[in-house]
Amino acid sequence: MPPRRRTDPVTGAAALSAWRVDPEGVDRATRGTAVRYTLEELGTRAPGRSVEVRVPPYGAVQCVEGPTHTRGTPPNVVESDAETWLRLATGDLRWSQALADGRLRVSGIRASLDSLLPLVEATGVTR
């Protein structure tokens, strides 16, 4: 079952659009809404509990079908800063490049999200 959405999709898409227009100038609340919206979108598209994606301090989501964990640190973790995550989610940065640049902290054999990203097209339309 996909995660329950906490961010209204219209509000989330608007925050993401605002971030895309001015990534440096967007306020912290708008950035946080954009991050949470995209994390929830990932969880909806790839439901499951085998990978945990973290974007501190804004949020985290469990996604991707497979073996689940119930306690402690999950075996498959992806962590990034907000800027990197939003660039991945919008297609402005490729997974392989973010890994090569050290912008992602990834552990576990199932922790590649390359086939799931980007979450939105260059026009801002959700895929």
Buried (B, 14 or more C-beta within 10 A) or exposed (E): EEBEBEBEEEBBBBBBBBBBEEBEEBEEEBBBBBBBBBBBBBBBBBBBBBBBBBBEEBBBBBBBEEEEEEEEEBBBBBBBBBBBBBBBBBBBBBBEEBBEEEBBEBEBEBBBBEEBBBBBEEEEEBE
